[in-house]
Amino acid sequence: MIEHIVALLMFIGPDIKEHRIQESMSVCLKHKREASRQISNNVSFKCIKSKAEIELNIDGSKSIRALILE
């Protein structure tokens, strides 16, 4: 299923290593700030609004299968 989402992306170098769905852009920016304070300087974070292919987990939560960057 494809949905519009807000996601927090974690980059190590030029590669996306992790992505998490966030409730809103303000929540995403809050988590970005918190993570940036705790992680070393070769890791960076970015919040984006994008389309993504979503899958439902057994517990009913959603996870990103693939980002659709336009």
PDB file of N, H, CA, C and O in Angstrom:
ATOM      1  N   MET A   1       0.852  -1.161   0.000  1.00  0.00           N
ATOM      2  CA  MET A   1       0.000   0.000   0.000  1.00  0.00           C
ATOM      3  C   MET A   1       0.907   1.236   0.000  1.00  0.00           C
ATOM      4  O   MET A   1       1.928   1.256   0.687  1.00  0.00           O
ATOM      5  N   ILE A   2       0.540   2.249  -0.758  1.00  0.00           N
ATOM      6  H   ILE A   2      -0.289   2.232  -1.316  1.00  0.00           H
ATOM      7  CA  ILE A   2       1.339   3.476  -0.846  1.00  0.00           C
ATOM      8  C   ILE A   2       0.628   4.600  -0.101  1.00  0.00           C
ATOM      9  O   ILE A   2      -0.564   4.832  -0.299  1.00  0.00           O
ATOM     10  N   GLU A   3       1.374   5.298   0.760  1.00  0.00           N
ATOM     11  H   GLU A   3       2.342   5.110   0.922  1.00  0.00           H
ATOM     12  CA  GLU A   3       0.831   6.399   1.569  1.00  0.00           C
ATOM     13  C   GLU A   3       1.808   7.567   1.578  1.00  0.00           C
ATOM     14  O   GLU A   3       3.000   7.411   1.311  1.00  0.00           O
ATOM     15  N   HIS A   4       1.266   8.751   1.896  1.00  0.00           N
ATOM     16  H   HIS A   4       0.298   8.878   2.113  1.00  0.00           H
ATOM     17  CA  HIS A   4       2.109   9.914   2.183  1.00  0.00           C
ATOM     18  C   HIS A   4       2.495   9.837   3.650  1.00  0.00           C
ATOM     19  O   HIS A   4       1.640   9.650   4.516  1.00  0.00           O
ATOM     20  N   ILE A   5       3.786   9.981   3.925  1.00  0.00           N
ATOM     21  H   ILE A   5       4.480  10.133   3.222  1.00  0.00           H
ATOM     22  CA  ILE A   5       4.274   9.849   5.299  1.00  0.00           C
ATOM     23  C   ILE A   5       5.277  10.956   5.620  1.00  0.00           C
ATOM     24  O   ILE A   5       5.775  11.650   4.733  1.00  0.00           O
ATOM     25  N   VAL A   6       5.556  11.097   6.907  1.00  0.00           N
ATOM     26  H   VAL A   6       5.152  10.533   7.628  1.00  0.00           H
ATOM     27  CA  VAL A   6       6.685  11.883   7.398  1.00  0.00           C
ATOM     28  C   VAL A   6       7.652  10.858   7.970  1.00  0.00           C
ATOM     29  O   VAL A   6       7.265  10.023   8.787  1.00  0.00           O
ATOM     30  N   ALA A   7       8.913  10.922   7.541  1.00  0.00           N
ATOM     31  H   ALA A   7       9.227  11.601   6.878  1.00  0.00           H
ATOM     32  CA  ALA A   7       9.887   9.925   7.988  1.00  0.00           C
ATOM     33  C   ALA A   7      11.150  10.597   8.489  1.00  0.00           C
ATOM     34  O   ALA A   7      11.568  11.638   7.981  1.00  0.00           O
ATOM     35  N   LEU A   8      11.749   9.982   9.497  1.00  0.00           N
ATOM     36  H   LEU A   8      11.410   9.137   9.910  1.00  0.00           H
ATOM     37  CA  LEU A   8      13.058  10.384   9.997  1.00  0.00           C
ATOM     38  C   LEU A   8      14.070   9.429   9.390  1.00  0.00           C
ATOM     39  O   LEU A   8      13.999   8.219   9.602  1.00  0.00           O
ATOM     40  N   LEU A   9      15.017   9.980   8.629  1.00  0.00           N
ATOM     41  H   LEU A   9      15.075  10.964   8.457  1.00  0.00           H
ATOM     42  CA  LEU A   9      16.037   9.182   7.966  1.00  0.00           C
ATOM     43  C   LEU A   9      17.362   9.327   8.693  1.00  0.00           C
ATOM     44  O   LEU A   9      17.719  10.422   9.128  1.00  0.00           O
ATOM     45  N   MET A  10      18.091   8.230   8.824  1.00  0.00           N
ATOM     46  H   MET A  10      17.801   7.340   8.471  1.00  0.00           H
ATOM     47  CA  MET A  10      19.429   8.262   9.398  1.00  0.00           C
ATOM     48  C   MET A  10      20.417   7.935   8.284  1.00  0.00           C
ATOM     49  O   MET A  10      20.313   6.892   7.638  1.00  0.00           O
ATOM     50  N   PHE A  11      21.376   8.832   8.062  1.00  0.00           N
ATOM     51  H   PHE A  11      21.461   9.680   8.586  1.00  0.00           H
ATOM     52  CA  PHE A  11      22.401   8.655   7.045  1.00  0.00           C
ATOM     53  C   PHE A  11      23.741   8.368   7.710  1.00  0.00           C
ATOM     54  O   PHE A  11      24.108   9.023   8.685  1.00  0.00           O
ATOM     55  N   ILE A  12      24.465   7.395   7.184  1.00  0.00           N
ATOM     56  H   ILE A  12      24.167   6.863   6.392  1.00  0.00           H
ATOM     57  CA  ILE A  12      25.871   7.201   7.525  1.00  0.00           C
ATOM     58  C   ILE A  12      26.605   7.357   6.204  1.00  0.00           C
ATOM     59  O   ILE A  12      26.516   6.508   5.317  1.00  0.00           O
ATOM     60  N   GLY A  13      27.333   8.462   6.093  1.00  0.00           N
ATOM     61  H   GLY A  13      27.406   9.151   6.814  1.00  0.00           H
ATOM     62  CA  GLY A  13      27.903   8.819   4.800  1.00  0.00           C
ATOM     63  C   GLY A  13      26.768   9.174   3.855  1.00  0.00           C
ATOM     64  O   GLY A  13      25.834   9.871   4.251  1.00  0.00           O
ATOM     65  N   PRO A  14      26.828   8.709   2.613  1.00  0.00           N
ATOM     66  CA  PRO A  14      25.759   9.041   1.655  1.00  0.00           C
ATOM     67  C   PRO A  14      24.583   8.064   1.676  1.00  0.00           C
ATOM     68  O   PRO A  14      23.608   8.268   0.952  1.00  0.00           O
ATOM     69  N   ASP A  15      24.652   7.019   2.484  1.00  0.00           N
ATOM     70  H   ASP A  15      25.443   6.853   3.072  1.00  0.00           H
ATOM     71  CA  ASP A  15      23.646   5.957   2.461  1.00  0.00           C
ATOM     72  C   ASP A  15      22.621   6.097   3.577  1.00  0.00           C
ATOM     73  O   ASP A  15      22.960   6.446   4.708  1.00  0.00           O
ATOM     74  N   ILE A  16      21.352   5.819   3.244  1.00  0.00           N
ATOM     75  H   ILE A  16      21.077   5.535   2.325  1.00  0.00           H
ATOM     76  CA  ILE A  16      20.296   5.757   4.254  1.00  0.00           C
ATOM     77  C   ILE A  16      20.427   4.412   4.960  1.00  0.00           C
ATOM     78  O   ILE A  16      20.339   3.362   4.324  1.00  0.00           O
ATOM     79  N   LYS A  17      20.636   4.445   6.264  1.00  0.00           N
ATOM     80  H   LYS A  17      20.708   5.298   6.780  1.00  0.00           H
ATOM     81  CA  LYS A  17      20.800   3.212   7.031  1.00  0.00           C
ATOM     82  C   LYS A  17      19.537   2.824   7.785  1.00  0.00           C
ATOM     83  O   LYS A  17      19.320   1.645   8.065  1.00  0.00           O
ATOM     84  N   GLU A  18      18.696   3.810   8.117  1.00  0.00           N
ATOM     85  H   GLU A  18      18.871   4.768   7.889  1.00  0.00           H
ATOM     86  CA  GLU A  18      17.477   3.515   8.862  1.00  0.00           C
ATOM     87  C   GLU A  18      16.436   4.574   8.543  1.00  0.00           C
ATOM     88  O   GLU A  18      16.773   5.725   8.263  1.00  0.00           O
ATOM     89  N   HIS A  19      15.164   4.178   8.588  1.00  0.00           N
ATOM     90  H   HIS A  19      14.891   3.243   8.815  1.00  0.00           H
ATOM     91  CA  HIS A  19      14.067   5.124   8.387  1.00  0.00           C
ATOM     92  C   HIS A  19      12.904   4.720   9.273  1.00  0.00           C
ATOM     93  O   HIS A  19      12.589   3.539   9.421  1.00  0.00           O
ATOM     94  N   ARG A  20      12.276   5.726   9.856  1.00  0.00           N
ATOM     95  H   ARG A  20      12.532   6.685   9.736  1.00  0.00           H
ATOM     96  CA  ARG A  20      11.158   5.497  10.777  1.00  0.00           C
ATOM     97  C   ARG A  20      10.014   6.440  10.443  1.00  0.00           C
ATOM     98  O   ARG A  20      10.231   7.620  10.168  1.00  0.00           O
ATOM     99  N   ILE A  21       8.788   5.914  10.468  1.00  0.00           N
ATOM    100  H   ILE A  21       8.611   4.955  10.691  1.00  0.00           H
ATOM    101  CA  ILE A  21       7.606   6.737  10.263  1.00  0.00           C
ATOM    102  C   ILE A  21       7.371   7.567  11.517  1.00  0.00           C
ATOM    103  O   ILE A  21       7.488   7.065  12.635  1.00  0.00           O
ATOM    104  N   GLN A  22       7.039   8.843  11.325  1.00  0.00           N
ATOM    105  H   GLN A  22       6.945   9.251  10.417  1.00  0.00           H
ATOM    106  CA  GLN A  22       6.751   9.749  12.436  1.00  0.00           C
ATOM    107  C   GLN A  22       5.308  10.248  12.303  1.00  0.00           C
ATOM    108  O   GLN A  22       4.736  10.225  11.213  1.00  0.00           O
ATOM    109  N   GLU A  23       4.732  10.692  13.407  1.00  0.00           N
ATOM    110  H   GLU A  23       5.197  10.711  14.292  1.00  0.00           H
ATOM    111  CA  GLU A  23       3.343  11.162  13.416  1.00  0.00           C
ATOM    112  C   GLU A  23       3.166  12.459  12.643  1.00  0.00           C
ATOM    113  O   GLU A  23       2.185  12.631  11.919  1.00  0.00           O
ATOM    114  N   SER A  24       4.124  13.374  12.799  1.00  0.00           N
ATOM    115  H   SER A  24       4.921  13.234  13.387  1.00  0.00           H
ATOM    116  CA  SER A  24       4.034  14.689  12.154  1.00  0.00           C
ATOM    117  C   SER A  24       5.436  15.242  11.995  1.00  0.00           C
ATOM    118  O   SER A  24       6.398  14.684  12.523  1.00  0.00           O
ATOM    119  N   MET A  25       5.547  16.336  11.267  1.00  0.00           N
ATOM    120  H   MET A  25       4.765  16.788  10.838  1.00  0.00           H
ATOM    121  CA  MET A  25       6.855  16.949  11.055  1.00  0.00           C
ATOM    122  C   MET A  25       7.426  17.478  12.370  1.00  0.00           C
ATOM    123  O   MET A  25       8.634  17.399  12.590  1.00  0.00           O
ATOM    124  N   SER A  26       6.583  18.013  13.241  1.00  0.00           N
ATOM    125  H   SER A  26       5.601  18.077  13.063  1.00  0.00           H
ATOM    126  CA  SER A  26       7.096  18.534  14.514  1.00  0.00           C
ATOM    127  C   SER A  26       7.648  17.413  15.393  1.00  0.00           C
ATOM    128  O   SER A  26       8.671  17.598  16.051  1.00  0.00           O
ATOM    129  N   VAL A  27       6.997  16.271  15.414  1.00  0.00           N
ATOM    130  H   VAL A  27       6.166  16.121  14.879  1.00  0.00           H
ATOM    131  CA  VAL A  27       7.502  15.123  16.169  1.00  0.00           C
ATOM    132  C   VAL A  27       8.811  14.639  15.554  1.00  0.00           C
ATOM    133  O   VAL A  27       9.751  14.293  16.270  1.00  0.00           O
ATOM    134  N   CYS A  28       8.866  14.616  14.233  1.00  0.00           N
ATOM    135  H   CYS A  28       8.102  14.896  13.651  1.00  0.00           H
ATOM    136  CA  CYS A  28      10.077  14.189  13.542  1.00  0.00           C
ATOM    137  C   CYS A  28      11.253  15.097  13.891  1.00  0.00           C
ATOM    138  O   CYS A  28      12.343  14.613  14.198  1.00  0.00           O
ATOM    139  N   LEU A  29      11.037  16.404  13.846  1.00  0.00           N
ATOM    140  H   LEU A  29      10.152  16.797  13.596  1.00  0.00           H
ATOM    141  CA  LEU A  29      12.109  17.348  14.161  1.00  0.00           C
ATOM    142  C   LEU A  29      12.569  17.213  15.613  1.00  0.00           C
ATOM    143  O   LEU A  29      13.754  17.370  15.908  1.00  0.00           O
ATOM    144  N   LYS A  30      11.636  16.924  16.516  1.00  0.00           N
ATOM    145  H   LYS A  30      10.673  16.797  16.277  1.00  0.00           H
ATOM    146  CA  LYS A  30      11.987  16.704  17.916  1.00  0.00           C
ATOM    147  C   LYS A  30      12.898  15.481  18.056  1.00  0.00           C
ATOM    148  O   LYS A  30      13.917  15.533  18.743  1.00  0.00           O
ATOM    149  N   HIS A  31      12.521  14.387  17.399  1.00  0.00           N
ATOM    150  H   HIS A  31      11.693  14.345  16.840  1.00  0.00           H
ATOM    151  CA  HIS A  31      13.338  13.173  17.456  1.00  0.00           C
ATOM    152  C   HIS A  31      14.685  13.366  16.764  1.00  0.00           C
ATOM    153  O   HIS A  31      15.694  12.807  17.197  1.00  0.00           O
ATOM    154  N   LYS A  32      14.702  14.150  15.699  1.00  0.00           N
ATOM    155  H   LYS A  32      13.883  14.604  15.347  1.00  0.00           H
ATOM    156  CA  LYS A  32      15.962  14.454  15.006  1.00  0.00           C
ATOM    157  C   LYS A  32      16.913  15.194  15.949  1.00  0.00           C
ATOM    158  O   LYS A  32      18.098  14.869  16.028  1.00  0.00           O
ATOM    159  N   ARG A  33      16.388  16.181  16.656  1.00  0.00           N
ATOM    160  H   ARG A  33      15.425  16.445  16.592  1.00  0.00           H
ATOM    161  CA  ARG A  33      17.199  16.954  17.611  1.00  0.00           C
ATOM    162  C   ARG A  33      17.766  16.051  18.704  1.00  0.00           C
ATOM    163  O   ARG A  33      18.951  16.121  19.031  1.00  0.00           O
ATOM    164  N   GLU A  34      16.909  15.207  19.259  1.00  0.00           N
ATOM    165  H   GLU A  34      15.947  15.150  18.993  1.00  0.00           H
ATOM    166  CA  GLU A  34      17.347  14.299  20.323  1.00  0.00           C
ATOM    167  C   GLU A  34      18.410  13.323  19.827  1.00  0.00           C
ATOM    168  O   GLU A  34      19.402  13.088  20.516  1.00  0.00           O
ATOM    169  N   ALA A  35      18.216  12.761  18.653  1.00  0.00           N
ATOM    170  H   ALA A  35      17.410  12.952  18.092  1.00  0.00           H
ATOM    171  CA  ALA A  35      19.172  11.793  18.111  1.00  0.00           C
ATOM    172  C   ALA A  35      20.497  12.463  17.765  1.00  0.00           C
ATOM    173  O   ALA A  35      21.561  11.886  17.991  1.00  0.00           O
ATOM    174  N   SER A  36      20.440  13.672  17.219  1.00  0.00           N
ATOM    175  H   SER A  36      19.576  14.141  17.036  1.00  0.00           H
ATOM    176  CA  SER A  36      21.665  14.384  16.837  1.00  0.00           C
ATOM    177  C   SER A  36      22.548  14.677  18.044  1.00  0.00           C
ATOM    178  O   SER A  36      23.772  14.727  17.923  1.00  0.00           O
ATOM    179  N   ARG A  37      21.939  14.869  19.195  1.00  0.00           N
ATOM    180  H   ARG A  37      20.945  14.829  19.294  1.00  0.00           H
ATOM    181  CA  ARG A  37      22.702  15.155  20.411  1.00  0.00           C
ATOM    182  C   ARG A  37      23.398  13.912  20.956  1.00  0.00           C
ATOM    183  O   ARG A  37      24.403  14.026  21.657  1.00  0.00           O
ATOM    184  N   GLN A  38      22.878  12.732  20.645  1.00  0.00           N
ATOM    185  H   GLN A  38      22.061  12.640  20.076  1.00  0.00           H
ATOM    186  CA  GLN A  38      23.389  11.503  21.235  1.00  0.00           C
ATOM    187  C   GLN A  38      24.339  10.721  20.330  1.00  0.00           C
ATOM    188  O   GLN A  38      25.061   9.846  20.808  1.00  0.00           O
ATOM    189  N   ILE A  39      24.350  11.018  19.044  1.00  0.00           N
ATOM    190  H   ILE A  39      23.764  11.729  18.655  1.00  0.00           H
ATOM    191  CA  ILE A  39      25.108  10.222  18.071  1.00  0.00           C
ATOM    192  C   ILE A  39      26.365  10.980  17.635  1.00  0.00           C
ATOM    193  O   ILE A  39      26.419  12.209  17.685  1.00  0.00           O
ATOM    194  N   SER A  40      27.367  10.220  17.210  1.00  0.00           N
ATOM    195  H   SER A  40      27.324   9.222  17.169  1.00  0.00           H
ATOM    196  CA  SER A  40      28.632  10.821  16.763  1.00  0.00           C
ATOM    197  C   SER A  40      28.429  11.670  15.512  1.00  0.00           C
ATOM    198  O   SER A  40      27.365  11.640  14.894  1.00  0.00           O
ATOM    199  N   ASN A  41      29.457  12.422  15.150  1.00  0.00           N
ATOM    200  H   ASN A  41      30.321  12.446  15.652  1.00  0.00           H
ATOM    201  CA  ASN A  41      29.314  13.420  14.087  1.00  0.00           C
ATOM    202  C   ASN A  41      29.379  12.859  12.665  1.00  0.00           C
ATOM    203  O   ASN A  41      29.171  13.634  11.731  1.00  0.00           O
ATOM    204  N   ASN A  42      29.649  11.579  12.431  1.00  0.00           N
ATOM    205  H   ASN A  42      29.818  10.950  13.189  1.00  0.00           H
ATOM    206  CA  ASN A  42      29.625  11.049  11.067  1.00  0.00           C
ATOM    207  C   ASN A  42      28.246  10.514  10.674  1.00  0.00           C
ATOM    208  O   ASN A  42      28.069  10.001   9.569  1.00  0.00           O
ATOM    209  N   VAL A  43      27.277  10.633  11.575  1.00  0.00           N
ATOM    210  H   VAL A  43      27.420  11.050  12.473  1.00  0.00           H
ATOM    211  CA  VAL A  43      25.892  10.227  11.323  1.00  0.00           C
ATOM    212  C   VAL A  43      25.046  11.486  11.235  1.00  0.00           C
ATOM    213  O   VAL A  43      25.188  12.394  12.054  1.00  0.00           O
ATOM    214  N   SER A  44      24.156  11.543  10.232  1.00  0.00           N
ATOM    215  H   SER A  44      24.040  10.805   9.566  1.00  0.00           H
ATOM    216  CA  SER A  44      23.272  12.699  10.119  1.00  0.00           C
ATOM    217  C   SER A  44      21.826  12.230   9.990  1.00  0.00           C
ATOM    218  O   SER A  44      21.560  11.089   9.613  1.00  0.00           O
ATOM    219  N   PHE A  45      20.905  13.124  10.306  1.00  0.00           N
ATOM    220  H   PHE A  45      21.121  14.051  10.612  1.00  0.00           H
ATOM    221  CA  PHE A  45      19.480  12.821  10.297  1.00  0.00           C
ATOM    222  C   PHE A  45      18.750  13.855   9.455  1.00  0.00           C
ATOM    223  O   PHE A  45      19.179  15.004   9.347  1.00  0.00           O
ATOM    224  N   LYS A  46      17.634  13.428   8.857  1.00  0.00           N
ATOM    225  H   LYS A  46      17.285  12.495   8.945  1.00  0.00           H
ATOM    226  CA  LYS A  46      16.832  14.335   8.044  1.00  0.00           C
ATOM    227  C   LYS A  46      15.373  13.906   8.125  1.00  0.00           C
ATOM    228  O   LYS A  46      15.065  12.714   8.092  1.00  0.00           O
ATOM    229  N   CYS A  47      14.475  14.886   8.231  1.00  0.00           N
ATOM    230  H   CYS A  47      14.724  15.854   8.257  1.00  0.00           H
ATOM    231  CA  CYS A  47      13.039  14.634   8.193  1.00  0.00           C
ATOM    232  C   CYS A  47      12.529  14.942   6.795  1.00  0.00           C
ATOM    233  O   CYS A  47      12.877  15.972   6.217  1.00  0.00           O
ATOM    234  N   ILE A  48      11.709  14.058   6.251  1.00  0.00           N
ATOM    235  H   ILE A  48      11.427  13.221   6.720  1.00  0.00           H
ATOM    236  CA  ILE A  48      11.151  14.286   4.920  1.00  0.00           C
ATOM    237  C   ILE A  48       9.660  13.952   4.908  1.00  0.00           C
ATOM    238  O   ILE A  48       9.178  13.133   5.691  1.00  0.00           O
ATOM    239  N   LYS A  49       8.944  14.617   3.991  1.00  0.00           N
ATOM    240  H   LYS A  49       9.335  15.282   3.356  1.00  0.00           H
ATOM    241  CA  LYS A  49       7.577  14.232   3.648  1.00  0.00           C
ATOM    242  C   LYS A  49       7.681  13.572   2.285  1.00  0.00           C
ATOM    243  O   LYS A  49       8.221  14.159   1.346  1.00  0.00           O
ATOM    244  N   SER A  50       7.170  12.363   2.173  1.00  0.00           N
ATOM    245  H   SER A  50       6.731  11.886   2.935  1.00  0.00           H
ATOM    246  CA  SER A  50       7.333  11.610   0.939  1.00  0.00           C
ATOM    247  C   SER A  50       6.248  10.552   0.827  1.00  0.00           C
ATOM    248  O   SER A  50       5.512  10.293   1.779  1.00  0.00           O
ATOM    249  N   LYS A  51       6.160   9.947  -0.345  1.00  0.00           N
ATOM    250  H   LYS A  51       6.758  10.158  -1.118  1.00  0.00           H
ATOM    251  CA  LYS A  51       5.345   8.760  -0.520  1.00  0.00           C
ATOM    252  C   LYS A  51       6.213   7.569  -0.160  1.00  0.00           C
ATOM    253  O   LYS A  51       7.430   7.596  -0.344  1.00  0.00           O
ATOM    254  N   ALA A  52       5.579   6.525   0.353  1.00  0.00           N
ATOM    255  H   ALA A  52       4.590   6.503   0.502  1.00  0.00           H
ATOM    256  CA  ALA A  52       6.316   5.315   0.687  1.00  0.00           C
ATOM    257  C   ALA A  52       5.417   4.102   0.524  1.00  0.00           C
ATOM    258  O   ALA A  52       4.199   4.176   0.688  1.00  0.00           O
ATOM    259  N   GLU A  53       6.041   2.999   0.204  1.00  0.00           N
ATOM    260  H   GLU A  53       7.030   2.939   0.071  1.00  0.00           H
ATOM    261  CA  GLU A  53       5.343   1.726   0.192  1.00  0.00           C
ATOM    262  C   GLU A  53       5.366   1.218   1.631  1.00  0.00           C
ATOM    263  O   GLU A  53       6.434   1.034   2.215  1.00  0.00           O
ATOM    264  N   ILE A  54       4.194   0.996   2.191  1.00  0.00           N
ATOM    265  H   ILE A  54       3.326   1.145   1.717  1.00  0.00           H
ATOM    266  CA  ILE A  54       4.039   0.661   3.608  1.00  0.00           C
ATOM    267  C   ILE A  54       3.598  -0.791   3.751  1.00  0.00           C
ATOM    268  O   ILE A  54       2.832  -1.303   2.935  1.00  0.00           O
ATOM    269  N   GLU A  55       4.089  -1.441   4.794  1.00  0.00           N
ATOM    270  H   GLU A  55       4.711  -1.024   5.457  1.00  0.00           H
ATOM    271  CA  GLU A  55       3.584  -2.767   5.132  1.00  0.00           C
ATOM    272  C   GLU A  55       3.100  -2.754   6.575  1.00  0.00           C
ATOM    273  O   GLU A  55       3.663  -2.061   7.422  1.00  0.00           O
ATOM    274  N   LEU A  56       2.061  -3.517   6.844  1.00  0.00           N
ATOM    275  H   LEU A  56       1.604  -4.079   6.155  1.00  0.00           H
ATOM    276  CA  LEU A  56       1.522  -3.619   8.195  1.00  0.00           C
ATOM    277  C   LEU A  56       2.192  -4.781   8.914  1.00  0.00           C
ATOM    278  O   LEU A  56       2.299  -5.882   8.373  1.00  0.00           O
ATOM    279  N   ASN A  57       2.638  -4.526  10.130  1.00  0.00           N
ATOM    280  H   ASN A  57       2.552  -3.631  10.569  1.00  0.00           H
ATOM    281  CA  ASN A  57       3.257  -5.560  10.945  1.00  0.00           C
ATOM    282  C   ASN A  57       2.185  -6.369  11.663  1.00  0.00           C
ATOM    283  O   ASN A  57       1.014  -5.990  11.654  1.00  0.00           O
ATOM    284  N   ILE A  58       2.565  -7.454  12.271  1.00  0.00           N
ATOM    285  H   ILE A  58       3.516  -7.762  12.278  1.00  0.00           H
ATOM    286  CA  ILE A  58       1.633  -8.328  12.985  1.00  0.00           C
ATOM    287  C   ILE A  58       0.924  -7.583  14.109  1.00  0.00           C
ATOM    288  O   ILE A  58      -0.253  -7.826  14.375  1.00  0.00           O
ATOM    289  N   ASP A  59       1.645  -6.671  14.771  1.00  0.00           N
ATOM    290  H   ASP A  59       2.602  -6.473  14.555  1.00  0.00           H
ATOM    291  CA  ASP A  59       1.057  -5.926  15.894  1.00  0.00           C
ATOM    292  C   ASP A  59       0.210  -4.733  15.449  1.00  0.00           C
ATOM    293  O   ASP A  59      -0.291  -3.988  16.292  1.00  0.00           O
ATOM    294  N   GLY A  60       0.041  -4.541  14.142  1.00  0.00           N
ATOM    295  H   GLY A  60       0.448  -5.146  13.457  1.00  0.00           H
ATOM    296  CA  GLY A  60      -0.782  -3.448  13.631  1.00  0.00           C
ATOM    297  C   GLY A  60      -0.017  -2.179  13.327  1.00  0.00           C
ATOM    298  O   GLY A  60      -0.584  -1.239  12.769  1.00  0.00           O
ATOM    299  N   SER A  61       1.255  -2.126  13.681  1.00  0.00           N
ATOM    300  H   SER A  61       1.716  -2.889  14.134  1.00  0.00           H
ATOM    301  CA  SER A  61       2.063  -0.941  13.383  1.00  0.00           C
ATOM    302  C   SER A  61       2.474  -0.960  11.901  1.00  0.00           C
ATOM    303  O   SER A  61       2.411  -1.991  11.232  1.00  0.00           O
ATOM    304  N   LYS A  62       2.890   0.200  11.423  1.00  0.00           N
ATOM    305  H   LYS A  62       2.941   1.037  11.967  1.00  0.00           H
ATOM    306  CA  LYS A  62       3.289   0.329  10.022  1.00  0.00           C
ATOM    307  C   LYS A  62       4.803   0.467   9.934  1.00  0.00           C
ATOM    308  O   LYS A  62       5.438   1.052  10.811  1.00  0.00           O
ATOM    309  N   SER A  63       5.369  -0.078   8.870  1.00  0.00           N
ATOM    310  H   SER A  63       4.853  -0.554   8.157  1.00  0.00           H
ATOM    311  CA  SER A  63       6.794   0.117   8.619  1.00  0.00           C
ATOM    312  C   SER A  63       6.988   0.406   7.134  1.00  0.00           C
ATOM    313  O   SER A  63       6.153   0.060   6.298  1.00  0.00           O
ATOM    314  N   ILE A  64       8.102   1.045   6.834  1.00  0.00           N
ATOM    315  H   ILE A  64       8.780   1.327   7.513  1.00  0.00           H
ATOM    316  CA  ILE A  64       8.406   1.454   5.467  1.00  0.00           C
ATOM    317  C   ILE A  64       9.086   0.300   4.740  1.00  0.00           C
ATOM    318  O   ILE A  64      10.118  -0.205   5.183  1.00  0.00           O
ATOM    319  N   ARG A  65       8.501  -0.107   3.630  1.00  0.00           N
ATOM    320  H   ARG A  65       7.663   0.304   3.270  1.00  0.00           H
ATOM    321  CA  ARG A  65       9.126  -1.118   2.787  1.00  0.00           C
ATOM    322  C   ARG A  65      10.056  -0.447   1.779  1.00  0.00           C
ATOM    323  O   ARG A  65      11.164  -0.927   1.539  1.00  0.00           O
ATOM    324  N   ALA A  66       9.603   0.679   1.181  1.00  0.00           N
ATOM    325  H   ALA A  66       8.703   1.070   1.376  1.00  0.00           H
ATOM    326  CA  ALA A  66      10.428   1.413   0.218  1.00  0.00           C
ATOM    327  C   ALA A  66       9.980   2.861   0.171  1.00  0.00           C
ATOM    328  O   ALA A  66       8.783   3.145   0.172  1.00  0.00           O
ATOM    329  N   LEU A  67      10.945   3.786   0.128  1.00  0.00           N
ATOM    330  H   LEU A  67      11.918   3.555   0.127  1.00  0.00           H
ATOM    331  CA  LEU A  67      10.637   5.195  -0.044  1.00  0.00           C
ATOM    332  C   LEU A  67      10.475   5.493  -1.529  1.00  0.00           C
ATOM    333  O   LEU A  67      11.196   4.947  -2.364  1.00  0.00           O
ATOM    334  N   ILE A  68       9.526   6.359  -1.848  1.00  0.00           N
ATOM    335  H   ILE A  68       8.940   6.803  -1.170  1.00  0.00           H
ATOM    336  CA  ILE A  68       9.316   6.783  -3.235  1.00  0.00           C
ATOM    337  C   ILE A  68       9.702   8.253  -3.287  1.00  0.00           C
ATOM    338  O   ILE A  68       8.894   9.122  -2.959  1.00  0.00           O
ATOM    339  N   LEU A  69      10.928   8.536  -3.697  1.00  0.00           N
ATOM    340  H   LEU A  69      11.585   7.830  -3.964  1.00  0.00           H
ATOM    341  CA  LEU A  69      11.445   9.904  -3.734  1.00  0.00           C
ATOM    342  C   LEU A  69      11.177  10.490  -5.112  1.00  0.00           C
ATOM    343  O   LEU A  69      11.589   9.927  -6.127  1.00  0.00           O
ATOM    344  N   GLU A  70      10.489  11.618  -5.141  1.00  0.00           N
ATOM    345  H   GLU A  70      10.155  12.075  -4.317  1.00  0.00           H
ATOM    346  CA  GLU A  70      10.151  12.260  -6.409  1.00  0.00           C
ATOM    347  C   GLU A  70      10.822  13.591  -6.532  1.00  0.00           C
ATOM    348  O   GLU A  70      10.652  14.279  -7.539  1.00  0.00           O
TER     349      GLU A  70
END
